[in-house]
Every structure is written in structure tokens, then in C-alpha cells.
């Protein structure tokens, strides 16, 4: 995806962009005291980006993750972590919607939106990622029956 950016710079660049966008949102919100908060957000994003850059230079698991050069084990751990994040987000949105409906509150719709977004993302993930096509057995066409782990 971001092949034009060196791996060590990918996470810091994303952090700076996210921090700049969030700081800009506070500035757009307006008011004289929001400039201070927007500045704090920008400084925190720069500090986090610097931390990612430093970690990316280390030769360990954390450095590999921060430097976008994870091996298969780390990539699998990252996928599972994101899957858990999505599951927890979906459950939290459902619980929030349930509580808001039970209380007859007018603030139910953000939970409905989050539940819909996570449900759509889940369906999209299933349809996009799907299940890998199975490879034929090693002994296909040899006339030998396939051995199962139970028959060993």
C-alpha cells in the first residue's frame, strides 16, 4: 500500500497525519482556548511519531512492528489483535445501543452508526478475505488413498 514511503517512516507518517487532522478539527471547532489544546495534540502526535521512529531502528520484535517489517508470527499477532479490537468495538456499540434504547435516550444513533459500520466491515472482511482455496492432496492421481492423522 504505502510502498513509496520507507518502512521505518510509515508509522511515524501515519501518526503525524492523524495528529494533524485531529488538531485541525479542534482549531475548526473554534474558540480562543482550543488553540492550546490543538497545540498539545500536535506536540503529542509529534512525540509519538518520534517514538515510533526510534523504536523502528531497534532490532527486536517491537522495532520490527514499529518499522513495518514484521515477520509471519508478528503479522498473525497483529491480525488477531485487530480482530479482537473489532469484536470488542462491535460488542460495545451493541451494549451502548441497548442501554440507550432502554433509557429512551436521544443519544442512541451514534451507537447504531458504529454497530452498522463494524457489521459492514465484518461482512466486507469475510467476502474479501474469505477462505483460501484448498490445494489438492499430495497424492492426488496416484491411486493411493489419502492418509489422515487418525490412520497414522
N, C-alpha and C positions, 0 to 999 in steps of 0.2 A: 504494500500500500504506500508507505512513505519511503520509497526506495531512494528518492532524491536527497533525503536527509540522512546523514551518517548515523549509525545505530546509537552511538553514545549521546547524540543530541536529540533523539526522538522524544524521550520522556520529558527532558527539560523544556523543549519547544512546546509540547502539548500543555505543560504546566503553565508556562508563561502566557500562552494564548487563552487558556481557561481563566487565569487570574486577571488578565487584561479585560476580558469580556465581563467578568463579574464586577470588577472595579468600575468599568464603564456603565454598567447597569445602575450602580449606586450614584454615579455622577448624573446620569439621565434622570434618576429619581428626583434629584434637585435638593435644594436647601443648603444653607451655609455650613451646617455641621456634618454633612455627608461627605465633604471633601476629605476630611480627616479619616473617616472610615474607609473611603476608597483608596487613599494613600496607604493605609495599613494593609488592606487586601493586596495591593500591588507589591508592597515590600514582602509580605508573607509568601506570595507566589514566586517572587524572585529568589527568596531564601530557599524555598522548597526545590526550585529548579536547580539552584547551585548544589543542594544536597544530592539530587539525582545525578548531576554531572560528576560529582566526586565519587559517589557510590559506583557509578558506571565504570570508573577507572580501576576498581579493585578486581582482583582475580579470585572471586568466590561466588557463591550462589546469589547473594544479594547484588553483587556487581553485575552478574550475568543478567539478572532480571531488570535492573535499572538501565543496563546498556543495550537492551533489546537483542540479546544474543543467548536466549535461554535454550537449554537442551530439551530433549523429549520429555524427560521427567518433570522439569520445571514448567514446560508448556502444558502438560497434563494437569499439574497442580493449579496453574493459572486458570485453565478451563473449568476445573471443579470449583474453584473459588468464585468465579463469575456465575456459575450455575447456582451455587448456594446463595449468592447475592440476589440473583433474580428470583429465586424461590422465596427468600425472606421478604423481598420487596413486594411480591405478589400477595403473600400472606398478610403483611402489614397493611397493604391497600384494602384488602378484603375486610380485615378487622376494623379499620377506620371507617369504611363504608357502612359496615354493620352497626357500629356504635352510633354513627351519625344518623342513620335511618331510625334506630331505636329511640334516639333522643329527639326525633323530629327536628333536627338541626338543619339550618340552611347551608352549612359548610360541607355537605356530603359530596358535591360534584368533583372536587379535586381528587378524592379517593376513587371515584368512578373513572375518571380520566386515567389515573395511574394504573388501575386494575385493567382497563382496556388496553393501555399501551403495553403492559407486561404480558397480557394474554396474546396480543397480536405478535409481539416479539417472540414468544414461546412457539406459536404456530409457524412463524416465519423460520425460526431456527430448525424446527422439525422438518419443514418442507425443503429448506436449503441444504442443511447438513445431512439430514436423512440417515439412512443406514447404508454402509458401504456394500457394494455389490460383492457377493461371495465368490471367492476363487474356486475353481474346480479342484477336487481332491487330487493329491499327488499321483494316485494310482488309477486315474480315470483312463479307461480304454485298455487296461492291461488284463482285464478279466478277473482280477483279484478283488475279493470283497474288501471294502474299507474297514480298517481296524479302528475300533473305538477304545477309549481309555479303559472301559469296563472289561474288554476282552484281553487286555494285556496281562 
